[in-house]
Amino acid sequence: MIDAWWILAAIVLGIPLLVVLLHTAIRIVRKFHKFPIPQFLADLIDNPLRRRIQPPDETAVRHGLEPGMTVLEVGPGNGTYTLAAARRAAGQAPGVVGDGGQVVTIDIEPRMIERVERRIQAEGITNVEARVADVYDLPFDDGTFDLVYMIAVIGEIPEPERAMHEFYRVLSPSGTLVFSEVLLDPDYPLVQTVSRWAASAGFRLRKRLGNYFYYTLIWEKDR
Ligand SMILES: C[S@@+](CC[C@H](N)C(=O)[O-])C[C@H]1O[C@@H](n2cnc3c(N)ncnc32)[C@H](O)[C@@H]1O
């Protein structure tokens, strides 16, 4: 009987400990060696726990995305949040009226973009443009977007401050820049870290939602 208790205790304590150790090890490696995640991981992170913490439709609302907006998403992964953003921008989300919004999504990985394109075609969504592009050199005119957002991306970018200047450039004067992060992501950056990067490019914090485990930061131009 005692043995059974020891085994149960080892399982109950051991599995969370193993997960924390693995997460910490990946975090340390990623701190020194940053690269875009492989495509299969983009599917793995789109799981029920993640969708509970960051529900796709609700995340578009948290981001302040309104019907009719012109939106840039950076790093769509498998495109789940792109589809929700597109529905809201077009005024098709539950309880929303309006139309005409457009979502442009860019990713450095061509396979991610191909995946997103397949999904938007399968769902008959017409207000999304998916393009291969790098955050350091966005192929858009100054002031193009009302909203630039990214979810679990900025911690994966080797030179985030350089990227912030590009976000600033493509945003309209009244545009907003939004980051959503979740602690489950090994690249999760602290709020203070993102704040330092954003402030260095001339952004001022407009709104903060969430808590230590997951958060959304909404920034506006300060100058
Ligand atoms: C962790 S995934 C997040 C995917 C999705 N936003 C989500 O939350 O499920 C990060 C995404 O950022 C993309 N990415 C990484 N570096 C990039 C860069 N320099 N320019 C554009 N996209 C990049 C990756 O290819 C990947 O699709």
PDBQT file of the ligand as one rigid body, heavy atoms in Angstrom, charges set to zero:
ROOT
HETATM    1  C1  LIG A 301       4.950  30.657 -31.995  1.00  0.00    +0.000 C 
HETATM    2  S1  LIG A 301       4.311  30.940 -33.603  1.00  0.00    +0.000 S 
HETATM    3  C2  LIG A 301       2.794  31.753 -33.205  1.00  0.00    +0.000 C 
HETATM    4  C3  LIG A 301       1.725  31.414 -34.176  1.00  0.00    +0.000 C 
HETATM    5  C4  LIG A 301       0.345  32.052 -33.910  1.00  0.00    +0.000 C 
HETATM    6  N1  LIG A 301       0.426  33.486 -33.822  1.00  0.00    +0.000 N 
HETATM    7  C5  LIG A 301      -0.262  31.494 -32.663  1.00  0.00    +0.000 C 
HETATM    8  O1  LIG A 301      -0.328  32.193 -31.657  1.00  0.00    +0.000 OA
HETATM    9  O2  LIG A 301      -0.664  30.330 -32.681  1.00  0.00    +0.000 OA
HETATM   10  C6  LIG A 301       5.326  32.275 -34.222  1.00  0.00    +0.000 C 
HETATM   11  C7  LIG A 301       5.079  32.636 -35.683  1.00  0.00    +0.000 C 
HETATM   12  O3  LIG A 301       5.906  33.766 -36.031  1.00  0.00    +0.000 OA
HETATM   13  C8  LIG A 301       6.541  33.530 -37.288  1.00  0.00    +0.000 C 
HETATM   14  N2  LIG A 301       7.798  34.307 -37.380  1.00  0.00    +0.000 N 
HETATM   15  C9  LIG A 301       8.941  34.085 -36.696  1.00  0.00    +0.000 A 
HETATM   16  N3  LIG A 301       9.885  34.966 -37.044  1.00  0.00    +0.000 NA
HETATM   17  C10 LIG A 301       9.336  35.795 -37.972  1.00  0.00    +0.000 A 
HETATM   18  C11 LIG A 301       9.821  36.922 -38.720  1.00  0.00    +0.000 A 
HETATM   19  N4  LIG A 301      11.072  37.382 -38.580  1.00  0.00    +0.000 N 
HETATM   20  N5  LIG A 301       8.977  37.538 -39.592  1.00  0.00    +0.000 NA
HETATM   21  C12 LIG A 301       7.700  37.074 -39.753  1.00  0.00    +0.000 A 
HETATM   22  N6  LIG A 301       7.187  36.014 -39.067  1.00  0.00    +0.000 NA
HETATM   23  C13 LIG A 301       7.992  35.376 -38.189  1.00  0.00    +0.000 A 
HETATM   24  C14 LIG A 301       6.749  32.009 -37.273  1.00  0.00    +0.000 C 
HETATM   25  O4  LIG A 301       6.993  31.473 -38.551  1.00  0.00    +0.000 OA
HETATM   26  C15 LIG A 301       5.439  31.521 -36.647  1.00  0.00    +0.000 C 
HETATM   27  O5  LIG A 301       4.411  31.385 -37.591  1.00  0.00    +0.000 OA
ENDROOT
TORSDOF 0
